[in-house]
């Protein structure tokens, strides 16, 4: 299996130097920052990740202030008070994406967030009980107990709230394959996800880097070598809530 030092060296060369690469890496929340995240921000990012799935991300980003207004700042307690008729009314509300399955997912995730927040003191505390070395376990939990939080949706949620996590984009998967990992182009089987988790765990031990940065560096080492300025412009549209 390829050492991460080789992957990082390739990314540095492609991006024009170590500092240039460092400038492209997203922030990772400290434990104190992460634990301070209120439930309404996590619920908001659940909704954002769900609405971006299969939709134009820029449209969702531009429309986001209207989402915040329509969904009462994503306050779980206020949303829990809405009647079935009020939830159904969102299907004709021009401020949001008028797609019932995604509206229903938010309704169901309100209950999900409130339940585990009550058990752990906050939803952030619940998520924090899963370290990055157990991300695949957390992904499985989100898929099973949350609504429409499986696959990359759950991974993007973790990225948006600043939790240390990898996202299995096309370039990340390609980098894993080139490193010697035998996985398909769209790994979803438990066996393949466990292999990915183990390789990230090994890289983390090798480098001491957060998993978020391991994934981004791996992605920058392969595929189309976009200009750094373009990457920064696009990334600015999808900042994590900790910034």
N, C-alpha and C positions, 0 to 999 in steps of 0.2 A: 504494500500500500504506500502511495506517495506521501512523503513528509509534507507538512503544511508549509514549511520554510520554502520549499520549491514553488508552491502555489503562490505564496505571498510575493516571492521574487518576480514571478511572471506578472502579477498584478501591478507591482511597482513599476516595472518596465513599461507596461502598457499605458499607465496613467501619468507617466512623466516624473516619477520620483516618489519617495516615501511620504513626504509632506502632502503632495498632491493627492495621494491615495487616502491619507488620513483625513483630509478635508471632505472626502466623499462619504465618510462613515457616519451613520445616524447616531444620535445619543442613546445611551442606555441608562435607565433610571437607577439611581442609588436605591438601596433598600428603604431608606427614609423617605425619599421622593415617592417611591412606589406605594408604600404603605399609607402615604398621605392622600392618595387618589380617592376622591369620593365616589360612591356608587354611581352617581348620575353621569360621571365622565366615562366610566367603563361601559355603562348601558348605552351611552351615546355612540361610543366606538363600536360596540356590537352592531348597532343599527347601521352605522356607516359602512362597515365591512360587508354586512349582508346586502345592503342596497347597491354597493359597487359590484357585487358578484354578477357577472353577465350583463353589466351596464357600462355606460361611458363614465369613467371615474371623474373626469373633469366636470361633467354635468352635475354629478353629486356634490363635488367640492364647491362649485359655484352656488349651488342651491342650499348648502348646508345651514346658513343662518335661518332660512325659512323652516328647515327641519326642526331646528332648536326651538323656534317659536311655536310651531304646530304641536310639538310633542312636549310642551311644558318644561323645557330645559332638561328633559329626560329624568326628571325627579321620579324615582320608582314609587314613592308613596302616593304622589299625586296621580300618576298614571294608573296605579292599582285601583283608584277610586272610579275610573271611567266605566261606564256601562257598556254592554255589548253593542248597543246602538251607537254610542259615541265612537267606539273603535271602528265600526262599519262606516261611519261618516267620513273617515279619513280616505275612503275610496273615491270620494268626490272633492277632496281638498287639494287644490292646485299647488299648495306649498310643499307637498311631499310627492314621492313616487306612488301613484295610485294603483298599486298592485297588492291585492289582498294577501297573498302568501307572505309577503315581506312585512306588511303591517301586522299580520297575525303573529309572525315571528317575534316582533318587538313586544307584542302583548304577552306572549308566552315567556319571553326572556325577562320581563318585569318580575314575574313570579320566581323565576330561576335566580335572579340576582338577589331579590329580597330574602329568599329562603336561606341561601348560603351566607349572605351578609349577617343575618340574624344568628346563624350558628357560629360564625367565626369572628364577629365584631365588625367586619366590613368585607366586601367582596374582594378587595385587594389583598386582605389578609388570607383569604381562602386561596387565591391564586398564588400567593407567595409561598404557600405550603408545598408547592411543586417547584423544586429548583430546576435550572436549565437542563441539568443532566437527566431529568425525567419529563422533558417536554412532550414526548410522544404519549406518555400516560395522561398528561393534562389534555392534549389534543383529543384523545379518546373520550375523556370525561366530558369535555365541552360538546363533542358530537352527540354523545348519548343523552346528556341531561339538559343541554341547551337546545335552542331551536335554530336550525339552519346555521350551525357553527362548525360544521365538519369541514374537512379539507383545508384549502388555503384560506377560507374565510376566518377560521379560528386562528390560523397563523398570522394573518394580517391584523386581527384584533390584538394579539399579543404585541405586535410591532407598534401599533398605534398607541398603546398605553405605556410603551417604554419598557415592557418586560423583556428580559434577555431571552431571545428566541431566534431561531432560523426560520426562513420562509422558503419553501421548496419551489422557487421560480424555475423556469426553464434553464436559465444559466447556472443556477446552483446545482440542479440535478446533473447537468452536463459536466460541471466541475467534479462532482462526486464520482461520476462514471469514469472520467479521465484519470482520477486519482486511483482507480482500480476497484471501485465498488460495483458489484454486479447487481444492478437494479434497473427496472424498466424506466422509460422516459416519463411516465406518470405514476410514480410509486404511491400506492394506496394500501397494499396488503400489509398486515401487521408485521410479517416477517421482514419485509423491505424497510418499513419505517424503523424497526428495531435496529437493523443494520446501519441505517443512517444515523440514528441516535448514538450508536456505539462509536461511529467514526467521528462525529462531532465531539463526543466525550474524550476520545483519544487526542484530537486536535487541541481541545481546551487544556488538557494536561500538558501537551507538548509546548504550547505557546503562552498560556495564562490569559489569553484573549477572551472577551465575552463572545457568546455564541452568535449574537447579532453581527458582530464584526467578522467572525469567521465566515459566516454565510455571505456577507457582502464582498469580502476580499476574494472568496472563491468565485463569486459571480463575475467580478471584474477581471478575473484571470482568463476568461474564456469568452466565446461568442463575439458579437459585434462590439467593436471598441468605440463606443460613443464618446464624443467630446465631453470633458468634465463640466464645462459650463452648461451644456444641455442637461446633463444629469442633475446638476444642482438646481436648475430652473424647474425641472419636472418634480424633483423631490420636495421642493418648497411648497408644492400644492398639497402634500400629504404628510405634514409634520405630525409628530407624536404629541399627545396632549401634555407631556411633561415639559415641553419647550416653552 
